[in-house]
Amino acid sequence: DARAGVTPLDEIFADVVRKSGKPVIVLANKCEGKAGEGGLMDAYELGMGEPIGLSAAHGGGIGDLYDALVETLGREKVKEARRAGRDEGEPPLRIAVIGRPNAGKSTLINTLIGEERLITGPEAGITRDAISIDWMWDGRRVRLHDTAGLRKRGKVADRLERMSAADTLRAVKFAEVVLLLMDAEHPLEKQDLHL
C-alpha cells in the first residue's frame, strides 16, 4: 500500500520472498495522485528491484505490470498463463469507448455497468490508461475498454499523453466494436471525424 508506505509486515514478507529465490516483481498499489508517491519511493528500501506503481482500483500501471511479467517470465509463459486463465466457452466481446478528452467515456461505462468503477470528474485527462472492465450483458460476456481522450497530435506535448494515446489506439486495434462518444455541447469537430 503506497499510501501507508513500507510496513514491518512488508519487510517480513520481503525476507521470505527473497529467500525463496523466485523471480520477484514489487508492486506499490494506490499510487493514484500524490498521496502514493512517497510510498512508491519507500518500496525501494525492500531491495528487490524497481517497484511498479499501480492503482488496482482504477487500472493504472497495468501495462507496466504486464511488461514486467514479460521481462521476468518470458512472453510465452505470460501468453500461456493468459490462455489458462480464460473462462471456457465464448470469448468476451471487446468494446472500446473512444473520444476527445472529457467527452464522458468513463461516465458512460459506469452507467452501463451500474457501478461507479471508473473515476469521473469535470477536468479532462483523468483516464490515462485503457482500462478494461468485464461485464455480463444479456447473458453475453463483454469486455469494455475505457480509454484516454485523444487530442490532435499537434496539441500533444508531454510524453505521458503520447503514451496514453498509444494505449488508446492499442485498445482500438484489438476491439471488435468501437464506440465514438462525442460531447453534445460541442459541435462535431475535425478530431471526431479523424477518430
N, C-alpha and C positions, 0 to 999 in steps of 0.2 A: 504494500500500500504506500504509494509515493507521498501521500498526504501525511501519513504517520511517520515516514522515514524508516530507517533500518531499526528493527527492534531486537532485543536479546533473543527472542524466539527465531527470528530470521537468521541470526548468526549461528544458532544451533543447527537449523536445517541446512545452512550453507556448509557447515563442517561435515554433516552426514553425507551430503551430495558430493562434496569434494573427495571424500574417502572412497566413494563408490567407483571412481574412475570413469564414469559415464560422461558423454557429452552434455554440456550444460548451456542453457540459454537463460539469462537473467531478465525477468520482466518486471517493470515498475508500473503498476496499474494506477488508475485515477490520475493520469497526467494531463487531463484537460485543464486548461487555464494555468495561471501562475502558481496556484497552490501546490502543485505537484513537482515543480522544478527542483526544489531543494531535496526532496526525497529521491528523485531520479539521480542526482549527483551523489547522494549518500550511498546509493546502491553500488558504487564503485568500491566502497570500503569492504565489500564482501570478497573482493579479489578473485572474481570469477569471470572476468571479461567485461566488455562494454554492455551495460544494461540497455534494454529496449523500452522506451516509454510508450505506453498504450493506454487506451481507455476502453475497457471491455464493455462498458455500458453503451458507448457511442460508436464503437468500431474503429476508433482512431489507432493508428500504428499497426494494424493487422497486416498490411503489406510488408512492413519491416520485419514482423514476426515470420511471415512466410519466407522472405528472403533469407533470414537467419536459419530457418529449418532446412531450406535447400542447401545452404552453405555447410551446415553441420552434418546433415544426414545424407545428402545427395538427392538429386532431382528424382531419381527412380523410386527411392524409398518413400519420398513425400507423395508421389503420384499413387503408389501402391496403398499408402495409408488413406488417402482421399477416396480411392475406389472402395476400400474395405469399409469406410465409414458411411458410405451412401446407403440409404434405405433401398431395400429390394423393390422392384417394380419400376414404374414410370418415373423418369427424372422430372424435377420441377420445371415449370415454365418460367423462363428467365425474362423479367421485365425491367428495363432500365428507365428511370424517370429523369429526363434532362431538361435544361432550360437555362435562361440567364440567371445571374445571381438574384436571390430574394424573390423568385417567382412563386414560391410556395410549394416546392417539391417535397420537403420534409413534412410539411403540414398535410399535404395530400396523402402521403403514405401513412401518417399517424391516423388520419381519418379512415382510410381503407381498412387498416388492421384493427381499429377500435381501441388503440392504446397510445399512450404518449411515450413511444420508444425512442424517437429522434428529437434532438434539441431543435427548437424553433425560436425565432425572435425577429424583431424588426430590422436588425442590422444584417447586411449582406456578408457572405463568407463564413457563416457558422459551420457549414458542412465542408470539410477539407478532403476527406477520402470517400471513395464509393463504398457505401455501407450496404451490406445485403441483409435482408430480413426474410426468413422463411414464414410462409403464411398458407393457410388452407382456405380455399375459396370454392364453394360448391363441390366439395369432395376432391378437389384437384390441388396438388402441391404447387405452390407458386413461390418463386424467389424474387422479391422486389429489391432493386438496387437504387438507393438514394445516391445522387451524385452531386458533386460540387458544381456551382453555377459556372457557365462558360461565358467569358467576355471575349471581345475581339482580340486577336493576337497582339495587335499593336498596343493595346492597353495593359497587357500582362507584363508587369515589371519584375516581380520578385520570383525567386526560384520555387518557393513553396506553392505559389499559384500555378506555375508551369507544371509542377508535379501533380497537383490536384487535377489540372486539365487532362494530363496524360492518363490518370487513373479513371476519369470520367469516360474518355474515349475507349479505354480498355473495356469498361463495363458495356459500352455501346456495341463494341465489336463482338462480344460473346452473348449479347442479349438476343432473344428470339422476337421480342416486341420492344419497341422504343416509344415511350410517351413523351411528346414535346409539350411542356407546360409553359404557357405564356401568361403574363400579368395583364388582366383585362383593363387595368388603369393606365397602362402604357400601350400605345399603338404598336402594331406589328412593325418590327424593325428589321433591318437587313441581317442582323445577327440571328434572329429567329429563322429567317429564310435559309441562312447558311447552315444552321443546325439541322 
